[in-house]
Amino acid sequence: MVKREKTSDFVRVAVGGSQTRAARFMETLPGGRSYAILELTAHGPLDNTELFTVPAGHFFALGDHRDNSMDSRILTDFGFIPFKNFVARAEILYFSSTGSARWWQIWRWPAAIRAGRIGKQIN
């Protein structure tokens, strides 16, 4: 178990003023590193996953959207990634969007781009 503390809710305001609210927590790993998470559901299918044994020569990938990521926890659709499939290490964030604009909604693109994240180095 990872220590976590409830903080203020995350509130996303869409164009037009509608709001979406999610519970926000600060998690702290045993080494002291802390990070914020959003919890969309209290008891979702990906909240308590089984113990995995990763085969030699493979990696286990976790998505950054814990409650709704297509990642290695879903063995039937994604599963473990063979090491031979990796071609490079991600170093820089190329593009970032809020997801509030569909590909065909060109007029909404400027408001959806998270410019402050573009070009950031990935640690």
C-alpha positions in Angstrom: 0.0 0.0 0.0 1.1 3.5 -0.8 0.4 6.3 1.7 -2.1 8.8 0.3 -3.8 11.9 1.6 -6.9 13.6 0.3 -6.4 17.1 -1.0 -8.7 19.6 -2.8 -10.8 18.2 -5.7 -9.6 18.6 -9.2 -12.2 20.7 -11.2 -12.1 20.9 -14.9 -14.1 23.7 -16.5 -15.0 23.1 -20.2 -15.7 25.7 -22.8 -19.2 26.8 -22.0 -18.7 26.6 -18.3 -19.7 23.0 -17.5 -17.6 21.4 -14.7 -16.2 18.0 -14.1 -15.0 17.1 -10.6 -12.6 14.3 -9.5 -11.2 13.4 -6.1 -7.5 14.3 -5.8 -4.9 12.6 -3.6 -1.2 13.0 -2.9 0.5 9.7 -2.8 3.9 9.2 -1.2 6.2 6.3 -2.1 8.4 4.6 0.5 11.4 6.5 -0.7 9.6 9.8 -0.1 8.7 10.8 -3.7 5.2 12.3 -3.8 2.8 12.9 -6.7 -0.8 13.9 -7.2 -3.4 11.4 -8.6 -7.1 11.8 -9.6 -9.5 9.0 -8.6 -12.6 8.8 -10.9 -14.1 5.8 -9.2 -13.7 4.4 -5.7 -14.0 0.7 -6.7 -13.1 0.4 -10.5 -11.9 -2.7 -12.2 -8.3 -1.5 -12.3 -8.2 -0.3 -8.6 -7.0 -3.5 -7.1 -5.1 -5.6 -9.6 -3.5 -9.0 -9.1 0.2 -9.6 -8.5 2.0 -9.9 -11.9 5.1 -11.9 -12.7 6.7 -10.2 -15.7 8.4 -12.7 -18.0 12.1 -12.3 -18.7 12.8 -10.0 -21.7 9.5 -8.1 -21.1 8.4 -4.8 -19.5 5.3 -4.0 -17.5 3.7 -0.7 -18.6 1.3 1.4 -16.6 -0.7 4.2 -18.1 -0.8 7.6 -16.5 -4.6 7.5 -16.2 -4.8 4.8 -13.5 -8.6 4.3 -13.6 -8.8 4.0 -17.4 -5.6 3.1 -19.1 -5.1 0.4 -21.7 -1.8 -1.0 -20.2 -0.1 -4.2 -19.0 -2.8 -4.8 -16.3 -5.1 -5.9 -19.1 -3.4 -9.0 -20.3 -6.1 -9.9 -22.9 -5.7 -6.6 -24.8 -2.3 -5.2 -24.1 -0.2 -7.3 -21.7 3.6 -7.3 -21.3 5.8 -5.5 -23.8 8.7 -7.5 -25.3 12.1 -5.6 -24.9 12.7 -6.0 -28.6 9.8 -3.7 -29.3 11.5 -0.7 -27.7 13.5 1.4 -30.2 14.3 4.5 -28.1 13.8 6.3 -24.8 11.3 9.2 -24.6 13.3 12.3 -23.7 11.0 15.3 -24.5 7.3 15.9 -24.4 6.4 16.7 -28.0 2.8 17.7 -27.7 0.1 17.9 -25.0 -3.6 18.5 -25.1 -6.4 18.7 -22.6 -8.5 16.3 -24.8 -11.3 18.9 -25.0 -11.1 19.3 -28.8 -11.7 16.5 -31.3 -9.5 16.3 -34.3 -12.1 17.9 -36.6 -12.8 20.8 -34.2 -10.0 23.0 -35.5 -11.5 26.2 -33.9 -11.1 24.5 -30.4 -7.5 23.5 -30.8 -5.9 26.7 -29.4 -7.8 26.3 -26.1 -7.0 22.6 -25.9 -3.2 22.8 -26.3 -1.3 22.6 -23.0 1.6 24.8 -24.2 3.4 24.8 -20.9 4.1 21.1 -21.2 5.4 21.2 -24.8 9.2 20.8 -25.0 9.5 19.7 -21.3 12.2 17.0 -20.6 10.9 13.7 -19.4 12.6 12.3 -16.3 
